[in-house]
Amino acid sequence: MAFTVSIDLAYELEVKAQAAEVFDLLADVPTSASYFPKLDQLVDLGGGTYRWEMAKIGIASINLQTIYASTYVSDRTQGSVVWTPVQGEGNALVSGCWKIKDNKQSTHLTLEIQGELSLPLPGLMKAMVAPIVEAEFEKLIEQYIDKLTLRFGGEV
């Protein structure tokens, strides 16, 4: 038995760094991923596709590990970094995008992430476990944004 937890998050922020610098870092998946907390391993599968293997987390007496792959496409002209899920890699499907807008003296960023995580647990546990998984995922994304914000000189 398994159940799925869906995640849908969106963030906006404005950083002090120039848009070209921000785009270069976010478009470089291994560099961007290096700011992500609890990332155990990032595996380059070729063709702009990467497998994310997160560190195992313990919830009560349960140990879970999220593994997924996404294909990344960067477009400097559009100011975007978009990722789409790869079927059959791990236990999650994750998609999203960074939108990068040059405000001359600063850079406006929008981050959107959608995910579906399949958990190998009895359906009866969904009501208890799903909110914890959602909160943990949100906390990791917020820590990632905080680290990137520091890297980009802080918020405006």
Backbone as CSV, one residue per row, in Angstrom:
resi,resn,N_x,N_y,N_z,CA_x,CA_y,CA_z,C_x,C_y,C_z
1,MET,0.827,-1.190,0.000,0.000,0.000,0.000,0.864,1.244,0.000
2,ALA,0.337,2.271,-0.616,1.028,3.559,-0.644,-0.016,4.655,-0.808
3,PHE,0.357,5.852,-0.470,-0.497,7.000,-0.745,0.380,8.131,-1.245
4,THR,-0.261,9.120,-1.851,0.464,10.234,-2.455,0.201,11.508,-1.681
5,VAL,1.274,12.278,-1.466,1.173,13.596,-0.854,1.494,14.614,-1.951
6,SER,0.590,15.562,-2.148,0.800,16.593,-3.166,1.285,17.881,-2.523
7,ILE,2.216,18.514,-3.205,2.806,19.770,-2.732,2.633,20.806,-3.837
8,ASP,2.241,22.024,-3.475,2.125,23.113,-4.441,2.533,24.392,-3.712
9,LEU,3.725,24.896,-4.040,4.263,26.053,-3.335,4.654,27.158,-4.310
10,ALA,4.551,28.399,-3.862,4.977,29.539,-4.677,5.573,30.596,-3.750
11,TYR,6.660,31.198,-4.217,7.364,32.222,-3.444,7.765,33.366,-4.361
12,GLU,7.844,34.559,-3.804,8.379,35.720,-4.513,9.346,36.438,-3.599
13,LEU,10.431,36.928,-4.182,11.389,37.708,-3.420,12.173,38.595,-4.378
14,GLU,12.821,39.581,-3.816,13.658,40.477,-4.602,15.033,40.532,-3.943
15,VAL,16.063,40.237,-4.745,17.425,40.176,-4.217,18.272,41.285,-4.813
16,LYS,19.393,41.559,-4.153,20.263,42.668,-4.548,21.138,42.368,-5.763
17,ALA,21.384,41.102,-6.048,22.283,40.728,-7.149,21.670,41.066,-8.503
18,GLN,22.545,41.222,-9.491,22.110,41.486,-10.857,21.478,40.234,-11.470
19,ALA,20.538,40.448,-12.381,19.781,39.343,-12.982,20.678,38.333,-13.688
20,ALA,21.715,38.790,-14.375,22.601,37.861,-15.093,23.291,36.914,-14.120
21,GLU,23.748,37.439,-12.980,24.395,36.600,-11.966,23.405,35.592,-11.385
22,VAL,22.192,36.051,-11.097,21.156,35.186,-10.543,20.818,34.074,-11.536
23,PHE,20.608,34.454,-12.798,20.282,33.451,-13.814,21.401,32.425,-13.941
24,ASP,22.645,32.888,-14.004,23.769,31.963,-14.167,23.820,30.926,-13.055
25,LEU,23.575,31.358,-11.829,23.618,30.410,-10.713,22.433,29.445,-10.765
26,LEU,21.228,29.973,-10.980,20.041,29.113,-10.959,19.992,28.167,-12.158
27,ALA,20.551,28.572,-13.290,20.566,27.720,-14.481,21.603,26.604,-14.359
28,ASP,22.577,26.768,-13.481,23.599,25.751,-13.235,23.059,24.840,-12.119
29,VAL,22.404,23.769,-12.513,21.681,22.926,-11.554,22.575,22.428,-10.415
30,PRO,23.780,21.884,-10.689,24.605,21.429,-9.566,24.967,22.554,-8.580
31,THR,25.237,23.748,-9.095,25.558,24.862,-8.204,24.337,25.276,-7.406
32,SER,23.206,25.415,-8.072,21.968,25.774,-7.382,21.614,24.720,-6.333
33,ALA,21.744,23.444,-6.709,21.413,22.347,-5.794,22.320,22.329,-4.564
34,SER,23.531,22.857,-4.700,24.458,22.856,-3.560,23.935,23.702,-2.398
35,TYR,22.950,24.560,-2.656,22.350,25.385,-1.609,21.142,24.701,-0.964
36,PHE,20.759,23.541,-1.500,19.561,22.865,-1.009,19.902,22.018,0.216
37,PRO,19.184,22.228,1.330,19.473,21.460,2.550,19.062,19.993,2.404
38,LYS,19.785,19.157,3.101,19.493,17.726,3.193,19.504,17.010,1.842
39,LEU,20.291,17.537,0.900,20.481,16.839,-0.367,21.634,15.873,-0.180
40,ASP,21.351,14.595,-0.288,22.371,13.572,-0.109,23.242,13.463,-1.355
41,GLN,22.601,13.448,-2.527,23.360,13.279,-3.765,22.551,13.817,-4.944
42,LEU,23.240,14.492,-5.859,22.659,14.937,-7.124,23.392,14.178,-8.216
43,VAL,22.647,13.408,-9.014,23.256,12.565,-10.042,22.898,13.122,-11.412
44,ASP,23.920,13.442,-12.210,23.720,13.936,-13.571,23.395,12.749,-14.470
45,LEU,22.172,12.709,-14.993,21.738,11.620,-15.861,21.929,11.973,-17.339
46,GLY,22.465,13.177,-17.610,22.703,13.612,-18.984,21.493,14.316,-19.575
47,GLY,21.726,15.124,-20.585,20.644,15.811,-21.275,19.863,16.791,-20.421
48,GLY,20.509,17.391,-19.427,19.824,18.341,-18.559,18.936,17.677,-17.517
49,THR,19.090,16.371,-17.341,18.287,15.626,-16.368,19.144,15.259,-15.159
50,TYR,18.598,15.494,-13.977,19.297,15.216,-12.730,18.391,14.433,-11.793
51,ARG,18.981,13.473,-11.080,18.263,12.737,-10.047,18.669,13.309,-8.692
52,TRP,17.680,13.712,-7.935,17.867,14.233,-6.595,17.631,13.100,-5.612
53,GLU,18.603,12.848,-4.752,18.468,11.853,-3.692,18.610,12.588,-2.368
54,MET,17.490,12.754,-1.708,17.478,13.502,-0.464,17.930,12.616,0.700
55,ALA,18.396,13.247,1.755,18.776,12.509,2.956,17.522,11.863,3.546
56,LYS,17.704,10.735,4.184,16.584,10.062,4.832,16.136,10.892,6.019
57,ILE,14.823,10.952,6.187,14.272,11.653,7.346,13.448,10.667,8.156
58,GLY,13.437,10.870,9.432,12.671,10.001,10.314,11.456,10.723,10.849
59,ILE,10.315,10.091,10.701,9.067,10.604,11.261,8.540,9.497,12.156
60,ALA,8.579,9.747,13.437,8.215,8.727,14.434,9.106,7.509,14.207
61,SER,8.519,6.350,13.951,9.332,5.148,13.743,9.512,4.839,12.256
62,ILE,9.231,5.831,11.408,9.271,5.641,9.957,10.452,6.418,9.376
63,ASN,11.219,5.779,8.494,12.291,6.466,7.774,11.903,6.578,6.316
64,LEU,11.966,7.799,5.787,11.583,8.062,4.404,12.727,8.745,3.662
65,GLN,12.837,8.447,2.380,13.808,9.127,1.532,13.101,9.500,0.235
66,THR,13.238,10.753,-0.143,12.656,11.221,-1.393,13.716,11.144,-2.480
67,ILE,13.354,10.508,-3.590,14.230,10.423,-4.759,13.375,10.742,-5.975
68,TYR,13.880,11.647,-6.812,13.161,11.994,-8.033,14.146,12.529,-9.063
69,ALA,13.698,12.575,-10.306,14.513,13.163,-11.370,13.671,14.175,-12.125
70,SER,14.327,15.230,-12.552,13.679,16.265,-13.354,14.619,16.675,-14.473
71,THR,14.020,17.106,-15.579,14.774,17.630,-16.708,14.653,19.150,-16.693
72,TYR,15.794,19.827,-16.812,15.878,21.277,-16.689,16.107,21.934,-18.038
73,VAL,15.378,23.037,-18.269,15.565,23.842,-19.474,15.667,25.294,-19.025
74,SER,16.779,25.937,-19.394,17.014,27.334,-19.035,16.872,28.203,-20.275
75,ASP,16.263,29.379,-20.099,16.081,30.317,-21.198,16.441,31.714,-20.699
76,ARG,17.622,32.166,-21.073,18.110,33.475,-20.613,17.200,34.594,-21.100
77,THR,16.749,34.519,-22.356,15.897,35.565,-22.924,14.587,35.688,-22.157
78,GLN,13.996,34.552,-21.804,12.743,34.553,-21.048,12.974,34.733,-19.543
79,GLY,14.219,34.589,-19.105,14.528,34.686,-17.681,13.882,33.559,-16.898
80,SER,14.049,32.332,-17.415,13.391,31.213,-16.737,14.281,29.980,-16.668
81,VAL,14.070,29.231,-15.622,14.637,27.897,-15.457,13.443,27.023,-15.101
82,VAL,13.136,26.073,-15.987,11.943,25.235,-15.835,12.369,23.786,-15.702
83,TRP,11.734,23.050,-14.795,12.029,21.621,-14.684,10.736,20.828,-14.727
84,THR,10.831,19.689,-15.393,9.689,18.797,-15.549,10.073,17.417,-15.016
85,PRO,9.107,16.694,-14.466,9.422,15.401,-13.851,9.751,14.320,-14.873
86,VAL,10.583,13.394,-14.442,10.921,12.209,-15.217,10.178,11.036,-14.575
87,GLN,9.353,10.374,-15.362,8.594,9.224,-14.860,9.541,8.054,-14.581
88,GLY,9.232,7.282,-13.542,9.971,6.057,-13.278,11.292,6.212,-12.550
89,GLU,11.594,7.403,-12.059,12.828,7.641,-11.294,12.451,7.993,-9.861
90,GLY,12.564,7.061,-8.972,12.327,7.330,-7.565,10.868,7.265,-7.166
91,ASN,10.538,7.999,-6.104,9.206,7.933,-5.518,8.465,9.267,-5.548
92,ALA,8.938,10.185,-6.397,8.285,11.490,-6.472,8.353,12.035,-7.895
93,LEU,7.433,12.932,-8.182,7.425,13.691,-9.428,7.460,15.159,-9.036
94,VAL,8.490,15.881,-9.489,8.645,17.276,-9.097,8.828,18.134,-10.341
95,SER,8.038,19.204,-10.409,8.168,20.172,-11.494,8.190,21.562,-10.884
96,GLY,8.601,22.528,-11.690,8.599,23.892,-11.189,9.330,24.830,-12.105
97,CYS,9.484,26.049,-11.637,10.224,27.037,-12.426,10.683,28.202,-11.548
98,TRP,11.798,28.744,-11.969,12.283,30.023,-11.485,11.954,31.029,-12.583
99,LYS,11.414,32.182,-12.213,11.239,33.298,-13.137,12.096,34.433,-12.601
100,ILE,12.940,34.961,-13.481,13.938,35.944,-13.081,13.674,37.234,-13.846
101,LYS,13.397,38.310,-13.122,13.079,39.586,-13.766,14.098,40.632,-13.347
102,ASP,14.725,41.238,-14.325,15.733,42.276,-14.085,15.040,43.595,-13.744
103,ASN,15.275,44.082,-12.545,14.749,45.386,-12.133,15.864,46.424,-12.071
104,LYS,16.902,46.220,-12.853,18.078,47.108,-12.967,18.910,47.163,-11.683
105,GLN,18.345,47.626,-10.596,19.094,47.720,-9.343,18.931,46.474,-8.469
106,SER,18.034,45.591,-8.884,17.761,44.369,-8.126,17.163,43.342,-9.091
107,THR,16.882,42.159,-8.563,16.299,41.093,-9.372,15.105,40.502,-8.635
108,HIS,13.990,40.467,-9.329,12.771,39.884,-8.773,12.735,38.409,-9.154
109,LEU,12.478,37.552,-8.168,12.426,36.108,-8.386,11.068,35.555,-7.987
110,THR,10.593,34.627,-8.808,9.403,33.857,-8.483,9.801,32.392,-8.577
111,LEU,9.451,31.634,-7.566,9.706,30.195,-7.549,8.375,29.478,-7.386
112,GLU,8.104,28.555,-8.299,6.904,27.721,-8.206,7.352,26.265,-8.215
113,ILE,6.797,25.470,-7.317,7.146,24.047,-7.221,5.873,23.239,-7.003
114,GLN,5.753,22.188,-7.805,4.674,21.234,-7.629,5.319,19.856,-7.477
115,GLY,4.795,19.080,-6.559,5.349,17.747,-6.358,4.301,16.752,-5.924
116,GLU,4.560,15.506,-6.264,3.745,14.397,-5.791,4.702,13.344,-5.257
117,LEU,4.585,13.064,-3.988,5.457,12.108,-3.316,4.645,10.881,-2.932
118,SER,5.085,9.730,-3.416,4.419,8.475,-3.093,5.102,7.872,-1.866
119,LEU,4.319,7.638,-0.834,4.851,7.099,0.416,4.389,5.654,0.587
120,PRO,5.331,4.749,0.871,4.996,3.326,1.009,4.443,3.003,2.392
121,LEU,3.316,3.637,2.689,2.710,3.470,4.007,1.232,3.145,3.850
122,PRO,0.630,2.537,4.852,-0.808,2.271,4.795,-1.604,3.575,4.689
123,GLY,-2.688,3.525,3.924,-3.525,4.702,3.720,-4.042,5.319,5.005
124,LEU,-4.194,4.499,6.045,-4.668,5.016,7.331,-3.716,6.051,7.929
125,MET,-2.453,6.005,7.516,-1.455,6.922,8.079,-1.429,8.278,7.373
126,LYS,-2.142,8.390,6.246,-2.082,9.623,5.454,-2.451,10.860,6.271
127,ALA,-3.537,10.791,7.031,-3.988,11.948,7.804,-2.936,12.424,8.798
128,MET,-2.152,11.506,9.320,-1.131,11.856,10.296,0.180,12.274,9.617
129,VAL,0.586,11.542,8.592,1.909,11.742,7.987,1.932,12.860,6.948
130,ALA,0.878,12.994,6.148,0.875,13.976,5.056,1.184,15.400,5.533
131,PRO,0.570,15.905,6.604,0.888,17.269,7.052,2.348,17.425,7.491
132,ILE,2.915,16.380,8.058,4.320,16.436,8.481,5.236,16.484,7.257
133,VAL,4.939,15.666,6.253,5.739,15.654,5.023,5.643,17.006,4.322
134,GLU,4.421,17.547,4.227,4.222,18.858,3.597,5.018,19.936,4.329
135,ALA,4.955,19.936,5.646,5.676,20.937,6.439,7.187,20.794,6.268
136,GLU,7.687,19.565,6.229,9.121,19.331,6.048,9.576,19.817,4.677
137,PHE,8.809,19.528,3.644,9.145,19.966,2.293,9.175,21.490,2.219
138,GLU,8.157,22.130,2.796,8.088,23.587,2.802,9.275,24.188,3.560
139,LYS,9.642,23.579,4.674,10.786,24.057,5.466,12.082,23.965,4.653
140,LEU,12.271,22.864,3.932,13.474,22.709,3.103,13.526,23.764,2.002
141,ILE,12.395,24.028,1.360,12.352,25.041,0.297,12.667,26.417,0.876
142,GLU,12.125,26.719,2.025,12.382,28.025,2.647,13.846,28.162,3.062
143,GLN,14.471,27.094,3.538,15.903,27.138,3.867,16.730,27.337,2.601
144,TYR,16.347,26.673,1.525,17.008,26.831,0.229,16.924,28.286,-0.233
145,ILE,15.736,28.873,-0.167,15.558,30.277,-0.562,16.398,31.190,0.323
146,ASP,16.417,30.926,1.622,17.216,31.745,2.542,18.702,31.696,2.180
147,LYS,19.216,30.508,1.873,20.633,30.374,1.502,20.928,31.099,0.191
148,LEU,20.033,30.969,-0.769,20.223,31.677,-2.045,20.143,33.187,-1.841
149,THR,19.217,33.622,-1.010,19.073,35.053,-0.740,20.363,35.623,-0.162
150,LEU,20.968,34.914,0.778,22.262,35.350,1.328,23.331,35.398,0.238
151,ARG,23.357,34.389,-0.599,24.327,34.329,-1.707,24.165,35.520,-2.654
152,PHE,22.924,35.960,-2.831,22.628,37.074,-3.727,22.635,38.436,-3.023
153,GLY,23.230,38.498,-1.850,23.410,39.781,-1.167,22.241,40.238,-0.332
154,GLY,21.287,39.378,-0.111,20.139,39.714,0.712,18.969,40.228,-0.103
155,GLU,17.867,40.411,0.620,16.653,40.921,-0.022,16.687,42.441,-0.079
156,VAL,15.957,42.964,-1.036,15.844,44.418,-1.198,14.754,44.909,-0.277
